[in-house]
Amino acid sequence: MHKVLRPTPALLLGLLAVTLLPGQGLAATLPTIQVGLTETNDPKQMATIIEILLVFTVLSMAPALLLMTTSFTRLVVAFSFLKSAMGTQQMPPSQVLIALSLFLSLFIMSPVFSQMNTTAVQPYMAEEIGLEKAFTEGIKPLRAFMFKQTRQKDLALFLSFAKLEKPQNKEEIPTTILLPAFMISELKTAFQIGFILFLPFLVVDMVVASVLLSMGMMMLPPVMVSLPFKLLLFVLVDGWYLIVGSLVKSFGV
């Protein structure tokens, strides 16, 4: 009887290596990537490369800029307080609340972004102004929005930390001072909204707990009984309409 030789993985790899050797069988063609520096006599080409690097740097900081300079912080914190007040652990999911906060932020900030596009982006794309001028003009609408939402007390706090003299107008306040002041102002406003959201649901919890205690049903968790009533209350008053409307109006939209 003749033995049947079965190819092993090692044998197959060996045959493949022999096949791909130069001058033997098929020649393998693999792509290569070359990165290097070349000389140029065109200053515009160098400026374009630097601008591309700056754009990628800004894109890497986009999440932080979204948190620091827009209405996103107030919205997402308020929605988190609403979820805690209702007592629903998984509903609505955190991804849904973050997405809702993101799209509401885009809606609220759309006039600011439109003004930035008109005064900075479009003139820069048309090569009417330089990069520095575009940055200066583009940040003005954003600073105006942040000044409108920032408390004077918070600005004074960071000005004292930076040991700067009292500015005569808003233009003299650096953006590095405005950003943290805007952030803590947004956090305080969001916590105030969260306190107001907790009150009606807290009343429902207290009423349900009192009824259960009077009926001697101390072994039944009050949260389990109050949750349907809180959901019913939220639906009857059209809670999402009221909360989203109040949050958007709080920015003066």
Buried (B, 14 or more C-beta within 10 A) or exposed (E): EEEEEEEEEEEEEEEEEEEEEEEEEEEEEEEEEEEEEEEEEEEEEEEEEEEEEEEEEEEEEEEEEBBBBBBBBBBBBBBBBBBBBBBBEEEBEEEEBBEBBBEBBBEBBEEBBEBBBEBBBEBBEEEEBEEEEBEEBBBBBBBEBBBEBBBEEBBEBBBEEEEEEEEEEEEEBEEEBBBBBBBBBBBBBBBEBBEBBBEBBBEBBEEBBEEBEEEEEEEEEBEEBBBEBBBEBBEEEEBEEEBBEEBBEBBEE
